[in-house]
Amino acid sequence: MLDVRRYSRSSFEEAMSDINDSNVELLNEYFICINATGWIHGIPYFKKEHRNVINLYFDDVHKTGLKVIPWFNNDQRIIYAHACSKEQAVELKKFIETIPQGSIVHIYCAKGRSRSRGVEMYISELFNNTVLHDEINSNVYDMLKSV
């Protein structure tokens, strides 16, 4: 069994206030950090590579391309958003498969709802034999299942 904990980026930062690049490898915990491809959500929490951290960069979309997003003051912006690629799914799956039973796994994405939930569902099925039903980024989940 794995203890899977899912966060929004801001909740993750609050919960991990004492954990950083200098001490993260001292923990028997694993971190799946899903960063957006732009703006402030594209800046990773952990800046260096670690054996127990994976930083991925993709947006909350099912297909790479233009996307209209809400912005400040009820404005909208059009961005070029990147979906989770097959290569990223393979990298993530390999990372997940190295996590020892009994570990704590922390997952974050910007809002902690869709991309991170898809990864959480995959891990829960793989390690905990638990099927979760929720709104997710099915692209991430489906990619992990298929690679």
C-alpha positions in Angstrom: 0.0 0.0 0.0 1.0 3.6 -0.6 -0.2 6.6 1.3 -1.1 9.0 -1.6 -1.6 12.7 -0.8 -2.8 15.1 -3.4 -2.5 18.9 -3.3 -3.0 22.1 -5.1 0.3 23.9 -5.6 -0.4 26.4 -2.9 -1.5 23.7 -0.4 1.7 21.7 -1.3 3.9 24.7 -0.6 2.2 25.2 2.8 2.5 21.5 3.7 6.1 21.2 2.6 7.4 24.5 4.1 10.2 22.6 5.8 11.1 20.4 2.8 13.3 21.8 0.1 16.1 20.8 -2.3 18.6 20.5 0.5 16.7 17.9 2.5 14.2 16.2 0.3 16.4 13.1 -0.3 16.6 12.5 3.4 12.9 11.5 3.4 11.4 8.2 2.5 8.7 10.1 0.7 8.2 10.6 -3.1 7.1 13.7 -4.9 5.2 13.9 -8.2 5.3 17.6 -9.2 3.1 18.4 -12.2 3.9 21.9 -13.4 2.1 23.9 -16.1 4.1 25.0 -19.1 3.8 28.7 -18.4 3.2 31.5 -16.0 3.9 31.0 -12.2 2.6 27.4 -12.2 5.5 26.5 -14.5 8.1 27.2 -11.8 8.9 23.9 -10.1 8.9 23.7 -6.3 12.1 21.5 -6.4 14.6 23.2 -8.6 17.2 20.3 -8.6 16.9 16.6 -9.6 16.4 14.1 -6.8 16.0 10.4 -6.7 12.5 10.8 -5.0 11.2 13.7 -7.1 9.9 13.9 -10.6 9.1 17.3 -12.2 6.8 17.2 -15.2 5.6 20.0 -17.4 2.2 19.8 -19.0 -1.1 21.6 -18.9 -4.6 20.5 -17.9 -5.7 19.7 -21.5 -6.4 16.5 -23.3 -4.8 17.6 -26.6 -1.9 20.0 -27.3 -3.1 23.3 -28.9 -4.8 26.6 -28.3 -6.9 27.0 -25.1 -9.0 29.8 -23.7 -8.3 30.3 -20.0 -9.9 32.7 -17.5 -7.7 35.5 -16.4 -7.8 38.3 -13.9 -10.7 40.8 -13.9 -13.0 38.4 -15.8 -10.7 38.6 -18.7 -9.7 35.7 -20.9 -6.4 34.7 -22.5 -5.5 32.3 -25.2 -2.6 30.1 -24.6 -0.8 27.3 -26.4 -1.3 24.4 -23.9 0.7 21.2 -23.9 -1.0 17.9 -23.0 0.8 15.1 -21.2 3.0 13.3 -23.9 3.6 9.6 -24.2 7.2 10.2 -23.3 6.2 12.0 -20.1 3.7 9.2 -19.3 6.5 6.6 -19.7 8.9 8.6 -17.5 6.2 9.0 -14.8 5.2 5.3 -14.9 8.9 4.3 -14.5 9.2 6.7 -11.5 6.0 5.3 -9.9 7.1 1.7 -10.3 10.3 2.5 -8.2 8.3 3.7 -5.2 8.5 1.1 -2.4 5.4 -0.2 -0.7 4.6 1.7 2.5 5.9 5.0 1.2 4.1 8.3 1.2 3.6 9.9 -2.2 2.8 13.6 -2.6 1.3 14.8 -5.9 0.6 18.3 -6.8 -0.7 20.3 -9.8 -1.9 23.9 -10.0 -5.4 23.3 -8.6 -4.9 19.7 -7.2 -8.0 18.5 -9.1 -7.5 17.0 -12.5 -4.0 16.1 -13.5 -2.9 15.1 -10.0 -6.1 13.2 -9.5 -5.5 11.2 -12.7 -2.1 10.2 -11.3 -3.6 9.5 -7.9 -6.2 7.2 -9.4 -3.6 5.3 -11.4 -1.4 4.8 -8.3 -4.4 3.7 -6.1 -5.3 1.1 -8.7 -1.7 -0.1 -9.1 -0.6 -0.3 -5.5 -3.7 -0.2 -3.3 -6.1 -2.2 -5.5 -8.6 0.7 -5.1 -10.7 2.1 -7.9 -11.5 5.8 -7.4 -14.2 7.6 -9.4 -13.9 11.3 -9.8 -13.5 14.0 -12.4 -9.9 13.8 -13.7 -7.7 14.6 -16.6 -8.4 11.3 -18.4 -5.6 12.0 -20.8 -3.0 11.6 -18.0 -4.8 8.5 -16.5 -5.3 6.9 -19.9 -1.6 7.5 -20.9 -0.3 5.9 -17.7 -2.6 2.9 -18.3 -1.5 2.4 -21.9 2.3 2.8 -21.7 
